[in-house]
Amino acid sequence: MRSLTASLVLLSLASQAQYNSDNLKVAPEAPTGITYSWGKLAIYPVVANAVFTQAHSTVGETMPLSDAITKGALKINEQAGGGQVNSLLATNTSRDTIYLMQGEVVTGGQQDRMLAQDVLLAPGQSVDIAAFCVEHGRWSAGADGSKFTASTGVGAQKMRKAAAKEKDQGAVWENVAGYLKENEVSAPTGTFNALRTDSIFSTEMQGYQNHFSGLYNARPGVIGVVVVSGDKVIGCDLFATPGMFQNAFEGLLTAYATEAISNGAEPTLDAAEAQHFIERLLVDEDGLEKRVNDRGSMFKEKGRTLRVSYF
């Protein structure tokens, strides 16, 4: 009887810990002196309740890819034997677990790439990781040979969608070319990174980073955001813990801002309408994966959902 009772309690707690609109809600208003809107973006924080937070309290801390590369804790290289366009080798040389997130862009190697999958890389572990090329016109080693030496954030929203949903290299290249054209950026090798290093574009990007960077860290329980430009939700990213969200946000901000700069308009949807979006997206977890996979992706590890993204 005790075993049955314990099982029922665990089942009840598991059901309460779902990604649903009872557990996750858009913060209705910003603290005094803070605005969640700037330029062509509104980014509304999603806050988890105590049930969700407790249920995910055993999700361990991870080091983000950008920090890991900077610290030399993560080595990303071309595959041996000349490299493969859609596969890289990632090695964790540290004592920390490193989180590599789908959509992150790394530069170097034979050509710049965007990661096509999420990976939790354990200390000392090496894995092959799927990737998409985001530099159509280069297949030659740079100054660092086969190594990837930097991360430039997350690929723009249409690129993320092409990688996650269509899983098509041609569609990724088409979207890279589209962003370069929209912003009138010339790139001899067709690299997406030319956009991020263009002086006009990077000045606009800096404005968004100055306003939004670190904006949500002081508010307890923020595990994600709903992102608006014009009259549309252009993105939503939710994570299992506030730490995972905080580690990912700076990279994701580059994706949101790239979309806003390239195709956006002054946001007209308020926090209440962002909450309505969350209620529709998270109406029930049983159908969540299908709804997300129509316009986004999920990352699950050992039966737990660690990331939910809508593009």
C-alpha positions as CSV (number, residue, x, y, z in Angstrom):
1,M,0.0,0.0,0.0
2,R,2.8,2.4,0.9
3,S,4.5,1.7,-2.4
4,L,1.3,2.4,-4.3
5,T,0.7,5.6,-2.3
6,A,4.2,6.7,-3.0
7,S,3.9,6.0,-6.7
8,L,0.6,8.0,-6.8
9,V,2.3,10.9,-5.1
10,L,5.2,10.9,-7.5
11,L,2.8,10.6,-10.5
12,S,0.8,13.6,-9.1
13,L,4.0,15.6,-8.7
14,A,5.1,14.8,-12.2
15,S,1.8,15.9,-13.7
16,Q,1.9,19.1,-11.7
17,A,5.4,19.8,-13.0
18,Q,4.4,20.0,-16.6
19,Y,5.1,22.8,-19.0
20,N,1.6,24.2,-18.8
21,S,-0.1,27.6,-18.3
22,D,-0.8,26.8,-14.6
23,N,2.9,26.6,-13.9
24,L,4.3,29.1,-16.4
25,K,2.9,32.6,-16.8
26,V,4.0,35.8,-18.4
27,A,4.9,38.5,-15.9
28,P,2.0,41.0,-16.1
29,E,4.1,44.1,-15.7
30,A,7.7,45.3,-15.4
31,P,9.2,46.7,-12.2
32,T,9.3,50.4,-11.9
33,G,11.9,52.0,-14.1
34,I,12.1,49.0,-16.5
35,T,10.5,48.4,-19.8
36,Y,10.3,45.1,-21.7
37,S,10.0,46.9,-25.0
38,W,12.7,48.6,-27.1
39,G,12.9,49.4,-30.8
40,K,11.2,46.7,-32.8
41,L,11.2,44.2,-30.0
42,A,9.1,43.4,-26.9
43,I,10.5,40.5,-24.8
44,Y,8.1,39.4,-22.0
45,P,9.5,37.2,-19.2
46,V,7.9,33.8,-18.4
47,V,7.9,33.0,-14.7
48,A,7.7,29.5,-13.2
49,N,5.8,28.8,-10.0
50,A,7.1,26.9,-7.0
51,V,5.8,23.5,-8.2
52,F,7.7,23.7,-11.5
53,T,10.8,25.1,-9.9
54,Q,10.9,22.3,-7.3
55,A,10.3,19.6,-9.8
56,H,13.3,20.8,-11.8
57,S,15.6,21.5,-8.8
58,T,17.7,18.4,-9.6
59,V,18.6,19.7,-13.0
60,G,22.3,20.3,-12.6
61,E,24.2,23.5,-13.5
62,T,25.9,23.6,-16.9
63,M,28.4,25.8,-18.6
64,P,27.2,27.5,-21.8
65,L,29.0,27.0,-25.1
66,S,30.2,30.6,-25.4
67,D,31.9,30.5,-21.9
68,A,33.3,27.1,-22.5
69,I,35.0,28.1,-25.8
70,T,36.4,31.3,-24.2
71,K,37.8,29.4,-21.2
72,G,39.3,26.6,-23.4
73,A,37.0,24.1,-21.7
74,L,35.4,23.1,-25.0
75,K,37.2,22.0,-28.2
76,I,35.2,22.0,-31.4
77,N,36.9,20.7,-34.5
78,E,36.2,19.5,-38.0
79,Q,36.0,15.7,-38.3
80,A,39.2,13.9,-39.1
81,G,40.1,13.2,-42.8
82,G,39.2,16.6,-44.2
83,G,36.0,17.4,-42.4
84,Q,32.3,16.8,-43.1
85,V,29.8,19.7,-43.7
86,N,27.1,18.4,-41.4
87,S,29.2,16.9,-38.6
88,L,31.6,18.3,-36.0
89,L,33.6,16.8,-33.1
90,A,33.1,18.4,-29.7
91,T,35.3,17.6,-26.7
92,N,34.8,18.7,-23.1
93,T,38.2,19.2,-21.5
94,S,36.8,20.5,-18.2
95,R,35.2,19.1,-15.0
96,D,31.9,20.8,-15.8
97,T,29.0,19.7,-17.9
98,I,28.7,21.9,-21.0
99,Y,25.4,22.6,-22.7
100,L,25.6,23.0,-26.5
101,M,22.2,24.4,-27.8
102,Q,20.7,23.8,-31.2
103,G,21.0,27.0,-33.3
104,E,24.3,28.3,-31.8
105,V,26.8,29.5,-34.4
106,V,30.5,28.7,-34.2
107,T,33.1,30.3,-36.4
108,G,36.4,28.9,-37.8
109,G,37.2,25.4,-39.2
110,Q,36.6,24.9,-42.9
111,Q,33.5,27.0,-42.8
112,D,31.2,28.6,-40.1
113,R,28.5,26.3,-38.7
114,M,25.2,26.3,-36.8
115,L,24.6,23.5,-34.4
116,A,21.7,21.2,-35.4
117,Q,21.1,19.6,-32.1
118,D,21.3,20.0,-28.3
119,V,24.0,18.1,-26.4
120,L,24.8,17.9,-22.7
121,L,28.5,17.2,-22.8
122,A,29.9,15.4,-19.7
123,P,33.4,16.1,-18.4
124,G,36.0,14.5,-20.6
125,Q,33.4,13.4,-23.2
126,S,33.8,13.7,-27.0
127,V,30.8,13.5,-29.3
128,D,30.0,13.9,-32.9
129,I,27.5,16.8,-33.2
130,A,25.2,17.5,-36.2
131,A,25.6,20.9,-37.8
132,F,24.6,23.1,-40.7
133,C,26.9,25.2,-42.8
134,V,26.2,29.0,-42.6
135,E,29.1,30.0,-44.9
136,H,28.2,28.7,-48.4
137,G,31.3,30.0,-50.2
138,R,34.2,28.6,-48.2
139,W,35.7,25.2,-47.7
140,S,39.2,25.9,-46.6
141,A,40.9,26.1,-43.2
142,G,41.6,29.5,-41.7
143,A,44.3,30.6,-39.4
144,D,43.2,28.1,-36.7
145,G,43.1,25.1,-39.0
146,S,40.3,22.7,-38.1
147,K,39.4,24.5,-34.9
148,F,36.3,26.5,-34.1
149,T,37.4,29.4,-31.9
150,A,34.4,31.5,-31.2
151,S,30.6,31.6,-30.8
152,T,28.7,34.5,-32.3
153,G,25.3,33.8,-30.6
154,V,22.3,32.0,-32.1
155,G,21.3,31.9,-35.7
156,A,18.3,34.1,-36.7
157,Q,14.8,32.7,-36.2
158,K,14.2,31.6,-39.8
159,M,17.5,29.8,-39.8
160,R,16.6,28.1,-36.5
161,K,13.3,26.9,-38.0
162,A,15.0,25.7,-41.2
163,A,17.5,23.6,-39.1
164,A,15.0,22.3,-36.6
165,K,11.9,21.7,-38.7
166,E,12.9,21.4,-42.3
167,K,16.3,19.9,-41.5
168,D,17.5,21.1,-44.9
169,Q,20.9,22.6,-45.6
170,G,19.6,24.4,-48.7
171,A,16.9,26.1,-46.7
172,V,19.5,27.2,-44.1
173,W,21.7,28.7,-46.9
174,E,18.7,30.4,-48.5
175,N,17.8,32.1,-45.2
176,V,21.4,33.2,-44.6
177,A,21.4,34.8,-48.0
178,G,18.0,36.4,-47.2
179,Y,19.3,38.1,-44.0
180,L,22.4,39.4,-45.8
181,K,20.3,40.8,-48.6
182,E,17.7,42.4,-46.2
183,N,20.5,44.3,-44.5
184,E,22.5,45.0,-47.7
185,V,25.6,43.3,-46.3
186,S,28.2,42.0,-48.8
187,A,29.9,38.7,-47.9
188,P,32.3,37.1,-50.4
189,T,32.0,33.7,-48.7
190,G,28.3,34.1,-47.9
191,T,28.9,33.8,-44.2
192,F,26.2,34.7,-41.8
193,N,28.8,36.1,-39.5
194,A,29.3,39.0,-42.0
195,L,26.0,40.4,-40.7
196,R,27.2,40.4,-37.1
197,T,30.4,42.2,-38.0
198,D,28.9,44.8,-40.3
199,S,29.3,48.2,-38.7
200,I,25.7,49.4,-39.3
201,F,24.1,46.2,-38.3
202,S,26.3,45.7,-35.2
203,T,25.5,49.3,-34.1
204,E,21.7,48.4,-34.2
205,M,22.4,45.1,-32.5
206,Q,24.3,46.9,-29.7
207,G,21.2,49.0,-28.9
208,Y,19.1,45.9,-28.3
209,Q,21.9,44.3,-26.2
210,N,22.3,47.4,-24.1
211,H,18.6,47.5,-23.3
212,F,17.8,43.8,-22.8
213,S,21.1,42.2,-21.6
214,G,20.7,41.1,-18.0
215,L,17.2,42.7,-17.8
216,Y,15.6,39.5,-16.4
217,N,18.3,38.2,-14.1
218,A,17.0,40.1,-11.0
219,R,13.5,38.7,-11.2
220,P,13.2,35.3,-9.5
221,G,11.8,32.3,-11.4
222,V,12.3,33.6,-15.0
223,I,12.8,30.5,-17.1
224,G,12.0,31.9,-20.6
225,V,10.5,34.6,-22.7
226,V,7.8,35.4,-25.3
227,V,9.2,37.6,-28.0
228,V,7.1,40.1,-30.1
229,S,7.8,42.2,-33.1
230,G,5.1,44.1,-34.9
231,D,1.8,42.2,-34.3
232,K,3.4,38.8,-34.2
233,V,5.0,36.5,-31.7
234,I,8.4,35.8,-33.4
235,G,9.8,33.5,-30.8
236,C,9.4,31.8,-27.4
237,D,12.1,29.9,-25.6
238,L,11.5,28.1,-22.3
239,F,14.0,26.2,-20.1
240,A,13.8,23.8,-17.1
241,T,15.6,26.2,-14.8
242,P,16.4,30.0,-14.4
243,G,20.1,29.2,-14.7
244,M,19.7,27.5,-18.1
245,F,17.6,30.5,-19.3
246,Q,20.2,33.0,-18.1
247,N,23.0,31.2,-19.8
248,A,21.2,31.0,-23.1
249,F,19.6,34.4,-23.2
250,E,22.5,36.5,-24.5
251,G,22.9,34.2,-27.5
252,L,19.1,34.1,-28.1
253,L,18.9,37.9,-27.9
254,T,21.1,38.0,-31.0
255,A,18.6,35.8,-32.8
256,Y,15.6,37.9,-31.8
257,A,17.3,41.2,-32.6
258,T,18.5,40.0,-36.0
259,E,14.9,39.1,-36.9
260,A,13.6,42.5,-35.6
261,I,16.3,44.5,-37.4
262,S,15.8,42.6,-40.6
263,N,12.0,42.1,-40.8
264,G,10.5,43.7,-37.7
265,A,8.2,46.6,-36.7
266,E,7.3,48.4,-33.5
267,P,5.6,45.8,-31.2
268,T,1.9,46.1,-30.7
269,L,1.1,43.0,-28.6
270,D,1.2,43.6,-24.8
271,A,1.9,41.2,-21.9
272,A,-1.7,40.0,-21.7
273,E,-1.6,38.9,-25.4
274,A,1.8,37.2,-24.7
275,Q,0.0,35.3,-21.9
276,H,-2.7,34.3,-24.3
277,F,0.0,32.9,-26.5
278,I,1.5,30.9,-23.6
279,E,-2.0,29.5,-22.8
280,R,-2.5,28.3,-26.3
281,L,1.0,26.8,-26.6
282,L,0.9,25.1,-23.2
283,V,-2.8,24.2,-23.1
284,D,-1.7,20.6,-22.3
285,E,1.6,18.8,-22.3
286,D,0.3,15.7,-24.0
287,G,0.0,17.7,-27.3
288,L,2.9,20.1,-26.6
289,E,5.5,18.2,-28.6
290,K,3.3,18.1,-31.8
291,R,2.4,21.9,-31.4
292,V,6.1,22.8,-30.9
293,N,7.4,20.6,-33.7
294,D,5.1,22.4,-36.1
295,R,7.0,25.6,-35.5
296,G,9.9,24.9,-33.2
297,S,11.8,22.2,-31.3
298,M,12.2,20.5,-27.9
299,F,15.2,19.1,-26.1
300,K,14.7,16.1,-23.8
301,E,17.3,14.4,-21.8
302,K,16.6,11.2,-19.7
303,G,12.8,11.8,-20.0
304,R,12.9,15.4,-18.9
305,T,12.1,18.4,-21.1
306,L,15.0,20.9,-20.8
307,R,14.1,23.3,-23.6
308,V,11.0,24.3,-25.5
309,S,11.4,26.7,-28.5
310,Y,8.9,28.2,-30.9
311,F,10.2,30.1,-33.9
